[in-house]
């Protein structure tokens, strides 16, 4: 599976390692992704999502139903 958050759409970024001598070599910055199960009370189902920790904070704040509706409207998740 790809390393993309299913809620926010965060994905791998590319940058440089910079040594003390200012040598630049390419590197990747990976998002902090966690695989979590969420219970959606409206449907009575469990949903497994690969989400970033930033998305987990958003889910704790707004609730899973609101976040899933918003992500579906943005086209990030298909539930």
Backbone as XML, in Angstrom:
<?xml version="1.0"?>
<chain id="A" units="angstrom">
  <residue number="1" name="UNK">
    <atom name="N" x="0.828" y="-1.187" z="0.000"/>
    <atom name="CA" x="0.000" y="0.000" z="0.000"/>
    <atom name="C" x="0.873" y="1.251" z="0.000"/>
  </residue>
  <residue number="2" name="UNK">
    <atom name="N" x="0.312" y="2.304" z="-0.522"/>
    <atom name="CA" x="1.064" y="3.541" z="-0.581"/>
    <atom name="C" x="1.025" y="4.245" z="0.774"/>
  </residue>
  <residue number="3" name="UNK">
    <atom name="N" x="1.991" y="5.095" z="0.984"/>
    <atom name="CA" x="2.089" y="5.820" z="2.246"/>
    <atom name="C" x="1.351" y="7.146" z="2.122"/>
  </residue>
  <residue number="4" name="UNK">
    <atom name="N" x="0.009" y="7.075" z="2.095"/>
    <atom name="CA" x="-0.833" y="8.260" z="1.973"/>
    <atom name="C" x="-1.915" y="8.184" z="3.037"/>
  </residue>
  <residue number="5" name="UNK">
    <atom name="N" x="-2.120" y="9.296" z="3.750"/>
    <atom name="CA" x="-3.190" y="9.371" z="4.735"/>
    <atom name="C" x="-4.526" y="9.396" z="4.010"/>
  </residue>
  <residue number="6" name="UNK">
    <atom name="N" x="-5.456" y="8.542" z="4.443"/>
    <atom name="CA" x="-6.749" y="8.435" z="3.776"/>
    <atom name="C" x="-7.703" y="9.562" z="4.151"/>
  </residue>
  <residue number="7" name="UNK">
    <atom name="N" x="-7.356" y="10.352" z="5.158"/>
    <atom name="CA" x="-8.212" y="11.466" z="5.569"/>
    <atom name="C" x="-7.670" y="12.790" z="5.039"/>
  </residue>
  <residue number="8" name="UNK">
    <atom name="N" x="-6.409" y="13.077" z="5.312"/>
    <atom name="CA" x="-5.854" y="14.377" z="4.934"/>
    <atom name="C" x="-5.151" y="14.372" z="3.583"/>
  </residue>
  <residue number="9" name="UNK">
    <atom name="N" x="-4.755" y="13.186" z="3.101"/>
    <atom name="CA" x="-4.044" y="13.119" z="1.824"/>
    <atom name="C" x="-2.554" y="13.387" z="1.942"/>
  </residue>
  <residue number="10" name="UNK">
    <atom name="N" x="-2.033" y="13.435" z="3.176"/>
    <atom name="CA" x="-0.593" y="13.639" z="3.350"/>
    <atom name="C" x="0.161" y="12.468" z="2.741"/>
  </residue>
  <residue number="11" name="UNK">
    <atom name="N" x="1.294" y="12.758" z="2.098"/>
    <atom name="CA" x="2.092" y="11.702" z="1.494"/>
    <atom name="C" x="3.577" y="12.014" z="1.626"/>
  </residue>
  <residue number="12" name="UNK">
    <atom name="N" x="4.409" y="11.153" z="1.048"/>
    <atom name="CA" x="5.860" y="11.275" z="1.157"/>
    <atom name="C" x="6.322" y="12.557" z="0.473"/>
  </residue>
  <residue number="13" name="UNK">
    <atom name="N" x="7.229" y="13.280" z="1.150"/>
    <atom name="CA" x="7.834" y="14.471" z="0.572"/>
    <atom name="C" x="9.308" y="14.182" z="0.296"/>
  </residue>
  <residue number="14" name="UNK">
    <atom name="N" x="9.887" y="14.913" z="-0.643"/>
    <atom name="CA" x="11.289" y="14.728" z="-1.009"/>
    <atom name="C" x="12.062" y="15.970" z="-0.603"/>
  </residue>
  <residue number="15" name="UNK">
    <atom name="N" x="13.256" y="15.746" z="-0.061"/>
    <atom name="CA" x="14.110" y="16.855" z="0.339"/>
    <atom name="C" x="15.563" y="16.438" z="0.283"/>
  </residue>
  <residue number="16" name="UNK">
    <atom name="N" x="16.387" y="17.139" z="1.030"/>
    <atom name="CA" x="17.815" y="16.880" z="1.030"/>
    <atom name="C" x="18.318" y="16.592" z="2.433"/>
  </residue>
  <residue number="17" name="UNK">
    <atom name="N" x="19.253" y="15.633" z="2.537"/>
    <atom name="CA" x="20.107" y="15.528" z="3.709"/>
    <atom name="C" x="21.216" y="16.537" z="3.520"/>
  </residue>
  <residue number="18" name="UNK">
    <atom name="N" x="21.508" y="17.325" z="4.517"/>
    <atom name="CA" x="22.577" y="18.311" z="4.411"/>
    <atom name="C" x="23.605" y="17.978" z="5.484"/>
  </residue>
  <residue number="19" name="UNK">
    <atom name="N" x="24.803" y="17.621" z="5.037"/>
    <atom name="CA" x="25.865" y="17.259" z="5.976"/>
    <atom name="C" x="26.506" y="18.520" z="6.547"/>
  </residue>
  <residue number="20" name="UNK">
    <atom name="N" x="27.411" y="18.304" z="7.485"/>
    <atom name="CA" x="28.128" y="19.429" z="8.085"/>
    <atom name="C" x="28.945" y="20.174" z="7.032"/>
  </residue>
  <residue number="21" name="UNK">
    <atom name="N" x="29.403" y="19.444" z="6.006"/>
    <atom name="CA" x="30.183" y="20.044" z="4.928"/>
    <atom name="C" x="29.282" y="20.618" z="3.824"/>
  </residue>
  <residue number="22" name="UNK">
    <atom name="N" x="27.990" y="20.676" z="4.096"/>
    <atom name="CA" x="26.995" y="21.235" z="3.172"/>
    <atom name="C" x="26.813" y="20.395" z="1.905"/>
  </residue>
  <residue number="23" name="UNK">
    <atom name="N" x="27.125" y="19.083" z="1.976"/>
    <atom name="CA" x="26.823" y="18.191" z="0.854"/>
    <atom name="C" x="25.338" y="17.858" z="0.896"/>
  </residue>
  <residue number="24" name="UNK">
    <atom name="N" x="24.683" y="17.906" z="-0.266"/>
    <atom name="CA" x="23.262" y="17.626" z="-0.356"/>
    <atom name="C" x="23.042" y="16.265" z="-1.030"/>
  </residue>
  <residue number="25" name="UNK">
    <atom name="N" x="22.306" y="15.386" z="-0.363"/>
    <atom name="CA" x="21.893" y="14.122" z="-0.961"/>
    <atom name="C" x="20.391" y="13.995" z="-0.765"/>
  </residue>
  <residue number="26" name="UNK">
    <atom name="N" x="19.722" y="13.382" z="-1.730"/>
    <atom name="CA" x="18.271" y="13.265" z="-1.681"/>
    <atom name="C" x="17.831" y="12.322" z="-0.565"/>
  </residue>
  <residue number="27" name="UNK">
    <atom name="N" x="16.683" y="12.632" z="0.022"/>
    <atom name="CA" x="16.073" y="11.800" z="1.052"/>
    <atom name="C" x="14.565" y="11.959" z="0.986"/>
  </residue>
  <residue number="28" name="UNK">
    <atom name="N" x="13.859" y="11.107" z="1.725"/>
    <atom name="CA" x="12.404" y="11.171" z="1.773"/>
    <atom name="C" x="11.949" y="11.484" z="3.199"/>
  </residue>
  <residue number="29" name="UNK">
    <atom name="N" x="10.896" y="12.272" z="3.297"/>
    <atom name="CA" x="10.242" y="12.553" z="4.565"/>
    <atom name="C" x="8.913" y="11.797" z="4.565"/>
  </residue>
  <residue number="30" name="UNK">
    <atom name="N" x="8.785" y="10.821" z="5.466"/>
    <atom name="CA" x="7.585" y="9.987" z="5.507"/>
    <atom name="C" x="6.572" y="10.563" z="6.499"/>
  </residue>
  <residue number="31" name="UNK">
    <atom name="N" x="5.290" y="10.526" z="6.160"/>
    <atom name="CA" x="4.273" y="10.972" z="7.129"/>
    <atom name="C" x="4.147" y="9.950" z="8.251"/>
  </residue>
  <residue number="32" name="UNK">
    <atom name="N" x="3.727" y="10.421" z="9.414"/>
    <atom name="CA" x="3.553" y="9.546" z="10.577"/>
    <atom name="C" x="2.185" y="8.875" z="10.461"/>
  </residue>
  <residue number="33" name="UNK">
    <atom name="N" x="2.137" y="7.713" z="9.804"/>
    <atom name="CA" x="0.879" y="7.026" z="9.546"/>
    <atom name="C" x="0.656" y="5.891" z="10.538"/>
  </residue>
  <residue number="34" name="UNK">
    <atom name="N" x="-0.588" y="5.745" z="10.952"/>
    <atom name="CA" x="-1.006" y="4.683" z="11.853"/>
    <atom name="C" x="-2.222" y="3.996" z="11.238"/>
  </residue>
  <residue number="35" name="UNK">
    <atom name="N" x="-2.311" y="2.690" z="11.379"/>
    <atom name="CA" x="-3.490" y="1.958" z="10.934"/>
    <atom name="C" x="-4.420" y="1.817" z="12.135"/>
  </residue>
  <residue number="36" name="UNK">
    <atom name="N" x="-5.637" y="2.346" z="12.015"/>
    <atom name="CA" x="-6.580" y="2.367" z="13.132"/>
    <atom name="C" x="-7.945" y="1.860" z="12.707"/>
  </residue>
  <residue number="37" name="UNK">
    <atom name="N" x="-8.665" y="1.272" z="13.662"/>
    <atom name="CA" x="-10.044" y="0.867" z="13.452"/>
    <atom name="C" x="-10.937" y="1.873" z="14.157"/>
  </residue>
  <residue number="38" name="UNK">
    <atom name="N" x="-11.957" y="2.353" z="13.455"/>
    <atom name="CA" x="-12.896" y="3.309" z="14.022"/>
    <atom name="C" x="-14.302" y="2.726" z="13.922"/>
  </residue>
  <residue number="39" name="UNK">
    <atom name="N" x="-15.103" y="2.924" z="14.965"/>
    <atom name="CA" x="-16.497" y="2.504" z="14.947"/>
    <atom name="C" x="-17.351" y="3.686" z="14.529"/>
  </residue>
  <residue number="40" name="UNK">
    <atom name="N" x="-18.147" y="3.503" z="13.473"/>
    <atom name="CA" x="-19.043" y="4.548" z="12.987"/>
    <atom name="C" x="-20.431" y="4.235" z="13.523"/>
  </residue>
  <residue number="41" name="UNK">
    <atom name="N" x="-20.928" y="5.011" z="14.502"/>
    <atom name="CA" x="-22.211" y="4.673" z="15.125"/>
    <atom name="C" x="-23.406" y="4.788" z="14.182"/>
  </residue>
  <residue number="42" name="UNK">
    <atom name="N" x="-23.344" y="5.668" z="13.190"/>
    <atom name="CA" x="-24.474" y="5.843" z="12.277"/>
    <atom name="C" x="-24.741" y="4.585" z="11.458"/>
  </residue>
  <residue number="43" name="UNK">
    <atom name="N" x="-23.669" y="3.905" z="11.025"/>
    <atom name="CA" x="-23.821" y="2.697" z="10.215"/>
    <atom name="C" x="-23.674" y="1.426" z="11.040"/>
  </residue>
  <residue number="44" name="UNK">
    <atom name="N" x="-23.122" y="1.542" z="12.249"/>
    <atom name="CA" x="-22.900" y="0.373" z="13.093"/>
    <atom name="C" x="-21.761" y="-0.497" z="12.599"/>
  </residue>
  <residue number="45" name="UNK">
    <atom name="N" x="-20.833" y="0.051" z="11.821"/>
    <atom name="CA" x="-19.728" y="-0.711" z="11.243"/>
    <atom name="C" x="-18.389" y="-0.205" z="11.767"/>
  </residue>
  <residue number="46" name="UNK">
    <atom name="N" x="-17.401" y="-1.093" z="11.691"/>
    <atom name="CA" x="-16.020" y="-0.731" z="11.963"/>
    <atom name="C" x="-15.343" y="-0.386" z="10.639"/>
  </residue>
  <residue number="47" name="UNK">
    <atom name="N" x="-14.540" y="0.666" z="10.641"/>
    <atom name="CA" x="-13.818" y="1.105" z="9.446"/>
    <atom name="C" x="-12.339" y="1.115" z="9.771"/>
  </residue>
  <residue number="48" name="UNK">
    <atom name="N" x="-11.526" y="0.481" z="8.921"/>
    <atom name="CA" x="-10.076" y="0.472" z="9.107"/>
    <atom name="C" x="-9.478" y="1.509" z="8.163"/>
  </residue>
  <residue number="49" name="UNK">
    <atom name="N" x="-8.746" y="2.476" z="8.729"/>
    <atom name="CA" x="-8.154" y="3.547" z="7.947"/>
    <atom name="C" x="-6.679" y="3.680" z="8.275"/>
  </residue>
  <residue number="50" name="UNK">
    <atom name="N" x="-5.901" y="4.064" z="7.284"/>
    <atom name="CA" x="-4.505" y="4.420" z="7.496"/>
    <atom name="C" x="-4.453" y="5.942" z="7.576"/>
  </residue>
  <residue number="51" name="UNK">
    <atom name="N" x="-4.254" y="6.467" z="8.787"/>
    <atom name="CA" x="-4.359" y="7.903" z="9.015"/>
    <atom name="C" x="-3.080" y="8.445" z="9.642"/>
  </residue>
  <residue number="52" name="UNK">
    <atom name="N" x="-2.824" y="9.722" z="9.392"/>
    <atom name="CA" x="-1.701" y="10.403" z="10.031"/>
    <atom name="C" x="-2.105" y="10.775" z="11.458"/>
  </residue>
  <residue number="53" name="UNK">
    <atom name="N" x="-1.130" y="11.057" z="12.287"/>
    <atom name="CA" x="-1.432" y="11.441" z="13.660"/>
    <atom name="C" x="-2.151" y="12.784" z="13.697"/>
  </residue>
  <residue number="54" name="UNK">
    <atom name="N" x="-1.907" y="13.632" z="12.716"/>
    <atom name="CA" x="-2.644" y="14.882" z="12.606"/>
    <atom name="C" x="-4.121" y="14.600" z="12.359"/>
  </residue>
  <residue number="55" name="UNK">
    <atom name="N" x="-4.435" y="13.616" z="11.523"/>
    <atom name="CA" x="-5.821" y="13.244" z="11.263"/>
    <atom name="C" x="-6.461" y="12.639" z="12.510"/>
  </residue>
  <residue number="56" name="UNK">
    <atom name="N" x="-5.697" y="11.911" z="13.318"/>
    <atom name="CA" x="-6.232" y="11.364" z="14.565"/>
    <atom name="C" x="-6.686" y="12.478" z="15.496"/>
  </residue>
  <residue number="57" name="UNK">
    <atom name="N" x="-5.914" y="13.542" z="15.555"/>
    <atom name="CA" x="-6.298" y="14.695" z="16.381"/>
    <atom name="C" x="-7.584" y="15.319" z="15.859"/>
  </residue>
  <residue number="58" name="UNK">
    <atom name="N" x="-7.708" y="15.401" z="14.530"/>
    <atom name="CA" x="-8.909" y="15.957" z="13.931"/>
    <atom name="C" x="-10.115" y="15.072" z="14.226"/>
  </residue>
  <residue number="59" name="UNK">
    <atom name="N" x="-9.939" y="13.752" z="14.161"/>
    <atom name="CA" x="-11.023" y="12.819" z="14.460"/>
    <atom name="C" x="-11.448" y="12.946" z="15.921"/>
  </residue>
  <residue number="60" name="UNK">
    <atom name="N" x="-10.496" y="13.096" z="16.824"/>
    <atom name="CA" x="-10.828" y="13.275" z="18.244"/>
    <atom name="C" x="-11.593" y="14.569" z="18.471"/>
  </residue>
  <residue number="61" name="UNK">
    <atom name="N" x="-11.305" y="15.588" z="17.683"/>
    <atom name="CA" x="-11.948" y="16.889" z="17.859"/>
    <atom name="C" x="-13.345" y="16.924" z="17.240"/>
  </residue>
  <residue number="62" name="UNK">
    <atom name="N" x="-13.475" y="16.480" z="15.977"/>
    <atom name="CA" x="-14.727" y="16.620" z="15.237"/>
    <atom name="C" x="-15.621" y="15.387" z="15.290"/>
  </residue>
  <residue number="63" name="UNK">
    <atom name="N" x="-15.019" y="14.217" z="15.473"/>
    <atom name="CA" x="-15.776" y="12.967" z="15.429"/>
    <atom name="C" x="-15.556" y="12.281" z="14.085"/>
  </residue>
  <residue number="64" name="UNK">
    <atom name="N" x="-15.645" y="10.947" z="14.098"/>
    <atom name="CA" x="-15.324" y="10.164" z="12.905"/>
    <atom name="C" x="-16.336" y="10.399" z="11.787"/>
  </residue>
  <residue number="65" name="UNK">
    <atom name="N" x="-17.612" y="10.576" z="12.124"/>
    <atom name="CA" x="-18.635" y="10.742" z="11.087"/>
    <atom name="C" x="-18.427" y="12.021" z="10.296"/>
  </residue>
  <residue number="66" name="UNK">
    <atom name="N" x="-18.154" y="13.117" z="10.994"/>
    <atom name="CA" x="-17.940" y="14.404" z="10.330"/>
    <atom name="C" x="-16.682" y="14.379" z="9.476"/>
  </residue>
  <residue number="67" name="UNK">
    <atom name="N" x="-15.631" y="13.743" z="9.981"/>
    <atom name="CA" x="-14.362" y="13.684" z="9.247"/>
    <atom name="C" x="-14.505" y="12.815" z="8.002"/>
  </residue>
  <residue number="68" name="UNK">
    <atom name="N" x="-15.211" y="11.684" z="8.111"/>
    <atom name="CA" x="-15.418" y="10.827" z="6.950"/>
    <atom name="C" x="-16.261" y="11.532" z="5.883"/>
  </residue>
  <residue number="69" name="UNK">
    <atom name="N" x="-17.275" y="12.268" z="6.311"/>
    <atom name="CA" x="-18.101" y="13.004" z="5.352"/>
    <atom name="C" x="-17.290" y="14.065" z="4.632"/>
  </residue>
  <residue number="70" name="UNK">
    <atom name="N" x="-16.442" y="14.754" z="5.383"/>
    <atom name="CA" x="-15.585" y="15.803" z="4.801"/>
    <atom name="C" x="-14.562" y="15.202" z="3.846"/>
  </residue>
  <residue number="71" name="UNK">
    <atom name="N" x="-13.962" y="14.067" z="4.226"/>
    <atom name="CA" x="-12.953" y="13.421" z="3.376"/>
    <atom name="C" x="-13.598" y="12.858" z="2.117"/>
  </residue>
  <residue number="72" name="UNK">
    <atom name="N" x="-14.818" y="12.342" z="2.223"/>
    <atom name="CA" x="-15.519" y="11.832" z="1.058"/>
    <atom name="C" x="-15.845" y="12.958" z="0.093"/>
  </residue>
  <residue number="73" name="UNK">
    <atom name="N" x="-16.231" y="14.114" z="0.635"/>
    <atom name="CA" x="-16.530" y="15.280" z="-0.205"/>
    <atom name="C" x="-15.278" y="15.761" z="-0.926"/>
  </residue>
  <residue number="74" name="UNK">
    <atom name="N" x="-14.123" y="15.653" z="-0.266"/>
    <atom name="CA" x="-12.843" y="16.065" z="-0.881"/>
    <atom name="C" x="-12.293" y="15.013" z="-1.824"/>
  </residue>
  <residue number="75" name="UNK">
    <atom name="N" x="-12.834" y="13.798" z="-1.786"/>
    <atom name="CA" x="-12.373" y="12.733" z="-2.655"/>
    <atom name="C" x="-11.190" y="11.961" z="-2.126"/>
  </residue>
  <residue number="76" name="UNK">
    <atom name="N" x="-10.886" y="12.075" z="-0.819"/>
    <atom name="CA" x="-9.746" y="11.357" z="-0.253"/>
    <atom name="C" x="-10.080" y="9.933" z="0.141"/>
  </residue>
  <residue number="77" name="UNK">
    <atom name="N" x="-11.309" y="9.673" z="0.564"/>
    <atom name="CA" x="-11.663" y="8.343" z="1.059"/>
    <atom name="C" x="-12.979" y="7.910" z="0.419"/>
  </residue>
  <residue number="78" name="UNK">
    <atom name="N" x="-13.086" y="6.615" z="0.161"/>
    <atom name="CA" x="-14.315" y="6.058" z="-0.415"/>
    <atom name="C" x="-14.894" y="5.066" z="0.579"/>
  </residue>
  <residue number="79" name="UNK">
    <atom name="N" x="-15.910" y="5.474" z="1.337"/>
    <atom name="CA" x="-16.525" y="4.601" z="2.337"/>
    <atom name="C" x="-17.981" y="4.401" z="2.004"/>
  </residue>
</chain>
